[in-house]
Amino acid sequence: MALKYIEEYRDATLARDLIKKIHGVSKRKLRLMEVCGTHTMSIFKHGIRSVIPEGITLLSGPGCPVCVTAQKDIDAFVEFARVKNVIVTTFGDLMKVPGSSSTLAKEKASGADVRIVYSVFDAINIAKDNIDKEVVFCAVGFETTIPTIAASILMGIEAKIDNFSIYSANKLTPPALAALMVTKGVEIDGFILPGHVSVITGTNAYRDTFEKYDVPSVISGFEPIDILKAILLLIEQNEIGKPALENAYPRAVSDQGNVKAQQIMNQVFEVCNAFWRGIGEIPLSGMGLKKEYQVFDAAIKFGMDMPEVPEPKGCACGEILMGLKTPEQCALYKKKCTPMTPVGPCMVSTEGSCAAFYRYS
């Protein structure tokens, strides 16, 4: 029977029934990866790790947009903050992410004009109110936010705003899943696919990856019942030996996704190669502005071409994002790297695996 109200997805009786079923069908050790930072936080918040069989390991994958942002992109954000008459606009999660020499928070404390915004449209309004300055938006996100960034570009054109630009560090989810499947040492028996991203992309976006690698995959919502149901489905697929791509979030996700959002995104952006922290360059996994919209490209506008730099010494964020390590296996975790003194972005972002482990475990 389909559930109708949010409270039903948190119902203790339903949860106990699902947990009982999970224990009943689970016969082997499995490594399941959630590919969404919101899933990571929800799993910890609701204590899901503590109620599933010991043989089921939940891994946090590359589903936190701040966490997968390459070191050179963080350095670019810091450099923008140092340019005279530039206002840097960003989501709050980026403020404390360490670059090679500084953070946006430190630059702001030193006098740079760095402002936290809640959407890219806030940045557009700041540009309207500060026509004597350049406004740069740090565009970090997956398919969930890329359409809104594209819409802001179209809005800028319509309003004839010429002091607004973006630095695109946007990423696409399916290519990252494919990259994980061919990475040495990575062992994944099933993916808990992201809910928010899938609302935009639809189930069809994962079909090529699924058909090529034949790995059990389930799109899930974020409530306890959603996640427990996804875990149950993945275990069942593994136990009967029949991998499938299933949508366990039909109240929000369709096969086609949000076609209008996809059209706006593809009107303004085009697929390009992108660097992912810890993984490296993944072909056709990023979204860069098309040529006709590059007047809004901050990297071109300011000649900002940062070199590739190594990640902080000892930081295991990259390996954690690929499921090769857990936060407790990082030598810096809870020692040199804490929420107050983060070394890597996984400890900074509210969706980061290290932040979740630190807060809940």
C-alpha positions as CSV (number, residue, x, y, z in Angstrom):
1,M,0.0,0.0,0.0
2,A,1.4,3.4,-1.0
3,L,2.1,5.8,1.8
4,K,0.6,9.3,1.6
5,Y,2.0,11.4,4.5
6,I,5.5,12.2,5.6
7,E,4.8,10.8,9.1
8,E,4.2,7.4,7.6
9,Y,7.7,7.3,6.2
10,R,8.9,7.7,9.8
11,D,6.5,5.1,11.3
12,A,8.3,2.9,13.9
13,T,6.1,-0.1,13.2
14,L,6.8,0.0,9.5
15,A,10.5,0.5,10.3
16,R,10.6,-2.6,12.6
17,D,8.9,-4.7,9.9
18,L,11.5,-3.6,7.3
19,I,14.4,-4.3,9.7
20,K,13.0,-7.7,10.4
21,K,12.7,-8.4,6.6
22,I,16.3,-7.2,6.1
23,H,17.7,-9.5,8.7
24,G,15.6,-12.3,7.3
25,V,16.9,-12.1,3.7
26,S,20.5,-11.0,4.4
27,K,22.8,-14.0,4.0
28,R,26.1,-12.6,2.8
29,K,28.4,-9.6,3.4
30,L,27.6,-6.7,1.1
31,R,29.0,-3.2,0.5
32,L,26.3,-0.7,-0.4
33,M,27.1,2.9,-1.3
34,E,24.8,5.8,-0.9
35,V,25.5,8.4,-3.6
36,C,24.0,11.5,-1.9
37,G,25.2,13.5,1.0
38,T,21.7,13.9,2.3
39,H,21.4,10.2,2.4
40,T,24.6,10.0,4.4
41,M,23.3,12.5,7.0
42,S,19.8,10.8,7.2
43,I,21.4,7.3,7.7
44,F,23.4,8.6,10.6
45,K,20.6,10.8,12.1
46,H,18.1,7.9,12.2
47,G,20.6,5.3,13.4
48,I,20.2,3.0,10.4
49,R,23.7,1.6,10.6
50,S,23.0,0.3,14.0
51,V,19.9,-1.7,13.0
52,I,21.0,-3.5,9.9
53,P,23.0,-6.8,9.8
54,E,26.7,-6.5,10.7
55,G,27.6,-7.9,7.3
56,I,26.0,-5.0,5.5
57,T,28.5,-2.1,5.2
58,L,27.2,1.3,4.1
59,L,29.7,3.5,2.3
60,S,29.4,7.2,1.6
61,G,30.2,7.9,-2.1
62,P,30.9,11.0,-4.1
63,G,27.5,12.5,-3.4
64,C,28.5,15.7,-1.6
65,P,29.2,18.5,-4.2
66,V,31.5,20.4,-2.0
67,C,33.5,17.3,-1.1
68,V,34.2,16.4,-4.7
69,T,35.2,19.9,-5.7
70,A,38.8,19.8,-6.9
71,Q,41.5,21.6,-4.9
72,K,42.3,23.9,-7.9
73,D,38.7,25.1,-7.9
74,I,38.8,26.0,-4.2
75,D,42.0,27.9,-5.0
76,A,40.2,29.8,-7.7
77,F,37.4,30.8,-5.4
78,V,40.0,32.2,-2.9
79,E,41.8,34.1,-5.7
80,F,38.5,35.7,-6.8
81,A,38.1,37.0,-3.3
82,R,41.5,38.7,-3.6
83,V,40.5,40.6,-6.8
84,K,39.7,44.2,-6.2
85,N,36.0,45.2,-6.6
86,V,34.9,41.6,-6.8
87,I,32.1,40.3,-4.6
88,V,32.3,36.5,-4.2
89,T,28.9,34.8,-3.6
90,T,28.8,31.2,-2.3
91,F,26.8,28.7,-0.5
92,G,27.8,28.5,3.2
93,D,29.4,25.0,2.9
94,L,32.3,26.4,0.9
95,M,33.4,29.0,3.3
96,K,35.7,26.9,5.5
97,V,36.9,24.5,2.8
98,P,40.7,24.8,2.8
99,G,42.4,25.9,-0.4
100,S,46.2,25.6,-0.8
101,S,46.8,28.8,1.1
102,S,43.6,30.1,2.6
103,T,39.8,29.7,2.8
104,L,36.9,32.0,1.8
105,A,36.2,32.5,5.5
106,K,39.8,33.7,6.1
107,E,39.6,36.0,3.1
108,K,36.4,37.5,4.4
109,A,37.9,38.0,7.8
110,S,40.8,39.8,6.1
111,G,38.4,42.3,4.4
112,A,37.3,40.5,1.2
113,D,33.7,40.9,0.1
114,V,32.5,37.3,0.4
115,R,28.8,36.8,0.9
116,I,26.8,33.6,1.7
117,V,23.7,33.2,-0.5
118,Y,20.9,30.7,-0.4
119,S,20.4,30.6,-4.1
120,V,22.1,31.8,-7.3
121,F,19.3,34.3,-7.7
122,D,20.5,36.1,-4.5
123,A,23.8,36.6,-6.4
124,I,21.9,38.1,-9.3
125,N,20.2,40.6,-7.0
126,I,23.5,41.5,-5.4
127,A,24.8,42.3,-8.9
128,K,21.8,44.5,-9.6
129,D,22.5,46.4,-6.4
130,N,26.3,46.8,-7.0
131,I,26.7,47.8,-10.6
132,D,30.1,49.3,-9.9
133,K,31.5,45.8,-8.8
134,E,31.8,42.4,-10.4
135,V,29.8,39.6,-8.7
136,V,31.1,36.0,-9.0
137,F,29.0,33.0,-8.0
138,C,30.8,29.8,-7.0
139,A,28.8,27.3,-9.0
140,V,29.2,24.0,-7.1
141,G,26.5,21.3,-7.5
142,F,25.0,18.4,-9.2
143,E,22.0,18.1,-11.5
144,T,19.8,19.4,-8.7
145,T,21.2,22.9,-8.9
146,I,22.6,23.2,-12.4
147,P,19.2,24.1,-13.9
148,T,18.8,27.1,-11.5
149,I,22.3,28.3,-12.4
150,A,21.3,28.1,-16.1
151,A,18.1,30.0,-15.3
152,S,20.2,32.7,-13.6
153,I,22.3,33.2,-16.8
154,L,19.1,33.6,-18.9
155,M,17.8,36.0,-16.3
156,G,21.0,38.0,-16.5
157,I,20.7,38.3,-20.2
158,E,17.1,39.4,-20.0
159,A,17.9,42.0,-17.4
160,K,21.1,43.1,-19.3
161,I,23.3,42.4,-16.2
162,D,26.9,42.5,-17.3
163,N,28.6,42.4,-13.9
164,F,27.6,38.9,-13.0
165,S,29.5,35.7,-13.8
166,I,29.9,32.1,-12.5
167,Y,32.8,29.8,-12.0
168,S,31.4,26.4,-12.9
169,A,32.6,23.4,-10.9
170,N,29.3,21.6,-11.6
171,K,29.3,17.8,-11.8
172,L,27.1,15.1,-13.3
173,T,26.3,12.0,-11.2
174,P,26.2,9.0,-13.7
175,P,29.8,9.4,-15.0
176,A,31.1,9.3,-11.4
177,L,29.3,6.0,-10.8
178,A,30.9,4.6,-14.0
179,A,34.3,5.8,-12.8
180,L,33.9,4.1,-9.5
181,M,33.2,0.8,-11.2
182,V,36.5,0.8,-13.0
183,T,38.6,2.1,-10.1
184,K,41.1,-0.5,-8.7
185,G,40.2,-1.6,-5.2
186,V,36.6,-0.3,-5.2
187,E,34.1,-3.0,-4.3
188,I,30.4,-2.0,-4.5
189,D,27.5,-4.5,-4.4
190,G,24.8,-1.9,-4.8
191,F,24.1,1.8,-5.2
192,I,21.5,3.8,-3.2
193,L,21.0,6.4,-5.9
194,P,20.3,10.1,-5.0
195,G,16.7,11.3,-4.7
196,H,17.1,15.0,-5.3
197,V,19.3,14.5,-8.4
198,S,17.0,11.9,-9.8
199,V,14.0,14.2,-9.6
200,I,15.7,16.2,-12.3
201,T,17.4,13.4,-14.3
202,G,14.8,10.7,-14.0
203,T,15.5,7.0,-13.7
204,N,16.6,6.9,-17.4
205,A,19.8,8.8,-16.7
206,Y,21.3,5.7,-15.0
207,R,20.3,3.1,-17.5
208,D,23.5,3.2,-19.6
209,T,25.7,2.8,-16.5
210,F,23.5,0.1,-15.1
211,E,23.4,-1.9,-18.3
212,K,27.1,-1.7,-18.7
213,Y,28.1,-2.6,-15.2
214,D,25.1,-4.6,-14.0
215,V,25.3,-3.4,-10.4
216,P,22.1,-3.4,-8.2
217,S,20.8,0.2,-8.1
218,V,17.8,1.7,-6.2
219,I,16.7,5.3,-6.2
220,S,15.7,6.3,-2.7
221,G,14.0,9.1,-0.8
222,F,15.4,10.4,2.5
223,E,13.1,9.2,5.3
224,P,13.9,6.1,7.4
225,I,11.3,4.0,5.6
226,D,12.7,5.1,2.2
227,I,16.3,4.1,3.0
228,L,15.4,0.8,4.8
229,K,13.3,-0.1,1.7
230,A,16.2,0.7,-0.6
231,I,18.6,-1.4,1.5
232,L,16.1,-4.3,1.5
233,L,15.7,-4.2,-2.3
234,L,19.5,-4.1,-2.8
235,I,19.9,-7.1,-0.5
236,E,17.2,-9.0,-2.3
237,Q,18.7,-8.3,-5.7
238,N,22.1,-9.6,-4.5
239,E,20.6,-12.7,-2.8
240,I,18.7,-13.8,-5.9
241,G,21.5,-12.8,-8.3
242,K,19.3,-10.5,-10.4
243,P,20.6,-6.9,-10.5
244,A,18.0,-4.3,-11.4
245,L,17.6,-0.5,-11.6
246,E,14.6,0.2,-9.4
247,N,12.9,3.4,-8.5
248,A,11.8,3.3,-4.8
249,Y,11.0,7.0,-4.8
250,P,8.1,7.2,-7.3
251,R,6.3,10.0,-5.4
252,A,9.1,12.3,-6.6
253,V,11.0,10.6,-9.4
254,S,9.8,9.5,-12.8
255,D,11.6,7.8,-15.7
256,Q,11.9,11.0,-17.7
257,G,12.6,13.4,-14.8
258,N,12.0,17.1,-15.0
259,V,12.2,17.7,-18.7
260,K,11.8,21.4,-18.5
261,A,14.7,21.7,-16.0
262,Q,16.8,19.5,-18.3
263,Q,16.1,21.7,-21.3
264,I,17.1,24.9,-19.5
265,M,20.3,23.2,-18.3
266,N,21.2,21.9,-21.7
267,Q,20.4,25.2,-23.3
268,V,23.1,27.0,-21.3
269,F,25.6,24.3,-20.5
270,E,27.4,21.6,-22.4
271,V,29.1,18.5,-21.1
272,C,32.8,18.7,-20.5
273,N,35.6,16.8,-18.7
274,A,35.8,17.6,-15.0
275,F,38.2,17.0,-12.1
276,W,36.8,15.2,-9.0
277,R,38.7,15.3,-5.7
278,G,40.4,12.0,-5.1
279,I,39.1,10.5,-8.3
280,G,40.8,12.7,-10.9
281,E,39.5,13.7,-14.3
282,I,36.4,12.0,-15.4
283,P,35.5,12.4,-19.0
284,L,32.2,14.2,-19.8
285,S,31.3,14.5,-16.1
286,G,31.1,18.3,-15.8
287,M,29.0,21.1,-17.2
288,G,30.6,24.2,-18.8
289,L,29.0,27.2,-20.3
290,K,28.3,27.0,-24.0
291,K,30.2,29.4,-26.2
292,E,27.3,31.8,-26.6
293,Y,27.1,32.2,-22.9
294,Q,30.8,32.4,-22.0
295,V,30.5,36.1,-21.3
296,F,29.2,34.8,-18.0
297,D,32.2,32.6,-17.4
298,A,34.2,34.0,-14.6
299,A,37.3,31.9,-15.4
300,I,37.4,33.5,-18.9
301,K,36.4,36.9,-17.7
302,F,39.2,37.1,-15.2
303,G,41.7,34.8,-16.8
304,M,41.5,32.5,-13.8
305,D,43.3,29.2,-14.8
306,M,44.5,27.6,-11.7
307,P,47.1,24.8,-11.8
308,E,46.4,21.3,-10.5
309,V,47.7,21.0,-6.9
310,P,48.0,18.0,-4.6
311,E,45.4,17.5,-1.9
312,P,46.4,18.2,1.7
313,K,49.0,15.8,3.0
314,G,47.5,13.0,4.9
315,C,43.9,13.8,4.0
316,A,41.9,10.8,3.0
317,C,38.9,12.6,1.6
318,G,39.5,11.2,-1.9
319,E,39.6,7.6,-0.7
320,I,36.6,8.1,1.5
321,L,34.6,9.4,-1.4
322,M,35.4,6.3,-3.4
323,G,34.5,3.9,-0.6
324,L,38.1,2.8,-0.1
325,K,38.3,4.1,3.4
326,T,36.0,5.2,6.2
327,P,36.6,8.5,8.1
328,E,38.0,6.6,11.1
329,Q,40.7,5.1,8.9
330,C,42.0,8.6,8.1
331,A,45.1,9.4,10.2
332,L,43.9,13.0,10.6
333,Y,40.4,12.3,11.7
334,K,39.5,13.8,15.1
335,K,43.2,14.7,15.5
336,K,44.4,17.4,13.1
337,C,41.1,17.4,11.2
338,T,38.0,18.5,13.2
339,P,35.0,20.7,12.3
340,M,36.8,23.6,13.9
341,T,40.1,22.9,12.1
342,P,39.2,21.0,9.0
343,V,41.9,19.7,6.6
344,G,39.6,18.4,3.9
345,P,36.1,19.2,2.7
346,C,34.5,16.0,4.0
347,M,34.8,17.5,7.5
348,V,33.4,20.9,6.4
349,S,30.3,20.2,4.4
350,T,27.0,19.4,6.2
351,E,26.7,16.6,3.7
352,G,30.3,15.3,4.2
353,S,31.0,11.8,5.4
354,C,33.6,12.9,8.0
355,A,31.3,15.5,9.4
356,A,28.5,12.9,9.7
357,F,30.8,10.4,11.4
358,Y,32.1,13.2,13.8
359,R,28.6,14.4,14.7
360,Y,26.8,11.1,15.1
361,S,29.2,8.2,15.7
